[in-house]
Amino acid sequence: MRNAATAGIDVSMPSVARMYDWLLGGVDNYAADRRECEKLLQIAPNSRRLARNNRSFLRRVVRVLAQEYGVRQFIDHGSGLPTQDNVHQIAQRVDKRSRVVYIDKDPSVLAHGRAVLEENDNTLVLNADMRQTDEIFSHPEVRHLIDFTQPVAALFVSVLHCLPDRDRPGELVREVAQRLPSGSFLVVCQLVSSRADVREQVTELMRVATDDGWGRVREEHEVRNFFDGMQLLEPGLVDVAGWRPDSAVAFRSKPGEWVEWGGVARL
């Protein structure tokens, strides 16, 4: 029997958000998600570690922006399923007045997220396609929560690879950046690989699994283009496991493995 959280959700179709949840060791996933993850691990055995490195990067970047740069407003594009240490929890440990908008269109995210993420007056889960910049930035609830005269951190963490080239992810990033006030920040990372076979095999697997609802694994230079003309914070664009790591012993990927590649720009 379906409960309220899964009513109306086709659990026979894999979900990118639920696959990511499984790779993180979560429980909000189903057989279809686990089956595709097992296929993914055959192509890219480091996928679990990659997912955990990416989540750690999200925690670090939010903490750094809140603690060191005084950011109190975050817009998380393609936020995914709630897990431990969500954006608002990290930011609100620094300042309980921090405000966060989570944006997603996945029914699973909306069903679980609204119960977990909207836990105080300073968080909002918005049912929107992250490509709909006009709709997001003009939405009454967003404008009520976010003061666009003050710095905002816009997050695109492990989500742009879900967009095909026809959706022009680079233009989306620049469009969002242009709408943010001076002193804001842009956080971007996405899956990349130097190996053409890994890029092609993972992209095809995810394209079929999501019924053509995915983009592609890209190359480092393509992510660099997302930041064209922007001022990058140190250490620049890197495997996110090496972005201001908490430990001097940071994980480094083996040559040819796929990684989350990206960084943070100040606008």
N, C-alpha and C positions, 0 to 999 in steps of 0.2 A: 504494500500500500504506500502511496506517495504521501509525504507530509506537506505542511504548508510551504516549506522551503523549496520543494522540488515540483510542486504542482505547476503544470503547464510547461515544464522543461523536458525536452527530449533527451533523456539520458543515454539513448542508444547512439547519439552523435557525439563524437569527442569534442571537448571544449578546450581551447588553448589555456584558459584560466585554470581549469580543473587539472589539466596535464601538469601545469606548473606547480599546482598545489601538491600533486602526488610526488613530483620530483623533490619537493621541499619536505616530504614526509607528512603532509597533511592528510585529512580524512574526508574532505569535501570533494570526492571524486568517485567515479563509477567504472564499471568493467571496461567500457569503451575507451575511457581515458587511459586506463592502465595498460590496455592492449597496445595502444599507439605509442605509449611511452616505452614499452619493452622493445618495440621496433626501432624507436629512436636510439635507444641504448646500444643496439647492435651496430648502428651506423656511427654513433658518436658516444663512446663509452663514458666520457667525462661529463655527460649531461647533468647528472645529479649534482656533482661538485660545482658545475657552472651555475646552476640555479641558486645554490646556496651562496656562492661568491657574489652573485648579482644582488641577492637579498641583503647581504652584508654591506654591499656598496650603498644600497638605498638607505640603510640605517646610518652609515657614516656620513653620507652627503647631507642628509637632513640635519643630523646633529651638528656638523661643521657649519652649515649655513645658519642655523639657529644660534649656536654658541658664539661663533667667531665673527659673523657678519650681521647678526641681529635680525635675521629674517623671521617674520611672524605670520607670513601668509604663504600658502602652498596650494598649487593646483596640480593634481596628480592625474595625468592623462592615461587612460587604460589601466586603472589601478589594480585590477585583478581581485581575487578572493582575499578576504581579510585573513591575516595570520598573526603570529607574534610580532610585536613591535611594528604596528602600522604607523604611517607618517604622522598622524595627529598625536599618537602616544609619545613618539620620540620628541616632536616639537614641543608638546605641552609639558614634558619634563623640564625643558629649559624655561618655558614661560607658559603658564596655564591658559593665557589669553590667545595663544597661537590658533590660527584658523586654517582649516583645510577643506578643499573641495575635491572629492573623488569623482572621476568621470569614467563611466563604462557603459556599454550597451549589452553586455553578456547577461542573459536572464539569471544565470547561476550567481553571478557577482551581485546583481541587484537584490536577489532573494536573500542571500546570506549577508550581504553588506549592510543593508539598511537595518538589520537587527543588531549588528555588531559595531558598525562604524559610526552611525548616527547616535552616539551615546551621550553627546552633550550639545549645547547650543552653538559650539564653534566648529562643528563638522557638518558636511553635506554630502550626500551621495546623489549624483545627478545622472539620470538616465539619458545619455547622449552619446552620439558618435563623436569620437575625438577629432574627426575631420571637420566637424561643423563649428568652426571657430566663431563665426558670427553669432550663432545660437547660444553657444556657451558663454561668451563674454557679455552678451546682452540679457542673459537670463535673469529675471528679477531676484531669484534666490541667491545666485552667484553675486550679483551686485550688492545685495544686502549684506552678504558675509564678507566679501573682499573689497577693500578700499584701494582702488586703482590709482590713488595719488601716492601710495606708499609701495615700497619694493615687494615684489612677489617672486617666488621661485616656481617656475613651470617645469614639471617633471615629465619626461618621456623615457621612462626606465624600462628597458627590455620590451618595447612595444612597437617600435617603428618597423621591425622586421615582419610585423603582421600586416603591413600595408604594401600592396604591389606598387610597382613603379608608376602605373597609370594614375595612382592617387597622389603622386608627387610628394613624398614624405619630406623632402628637403624644403619645398615651398611651404608646407604646413608649419614646420619648425620656424621658418623665417617670419611667417605671418603672425604666429603667436608672439615671437620676440618683438615684433614691431608694435604690438598692442600693450606691451608691458612698460611701466614707468622706468625712468632712469634709475640705476642702482639695483635693478632686478637681476635674477639669475635664470639661466637655462641649463637644465640637466638632461643629457641625452646619452643613451647607450643602446646598442643593438648587437645582435649576433653577427659575427664575421668569421671568415676562415680564409686562409691563404690557399687552401686546396680546392680546386674546382670540383673534384668528385664529391667532397663533403658538402659543399654549397649546393650542388645539384641534387644529391640524394636526399638531404634533409628538406630542401625546399619542395621536392616532389612528394615526399612523405606527408608533410604538413598540408600541402595543397589538396591532396586527395582526402586526407583525414578530415579536413574542415570544409569539404565541398567547395573548394576554390575560395575559401575565406582567409587566405594568408598571403603574405608577400614573398620575401626571399631572404636567404642568408646573403649578406653583402661582403664587400671588401673594405679594408681600413680606409682607403682613400675616399670611398663614398661617404663614410661617416664624417670624415674630415670636411667634406664639402658642406655638410649640414651646418658647420660652424663658420662658414666663410665670412671673413670680416669681423668676427667677434673676438673679444679678449678672453682668452682661456686662463682659468686659475691653474696654478701649479698642482700636479705635475704634467698638465696638458692632457692629450688624448692617449689613453693607455688601456691595457687589459684592466677592467675595473677592480680586479683583485689587488692591483698595485696602486689604486688611487687612495693616497693617504691612509695606508693600512694601520690598524691598531697595534700590530706586532711587527717587529723588524724582520721576522721570518714570514714573509708573505708568499702565498702560493704563486707559482709561475707555471703557465701552461707549457706543454711539450710542443715542439715545432709541428705545425700541421693541424693541431687540435682547433676546434672552434672555440671562440671566447666571446664574452661581452666586451665590446670596445666602445669607449666613449669618454666623457669628461663633463666639465662644468664651465660655462661662460658667464662673465659678468657683463651686463648690458648698460 
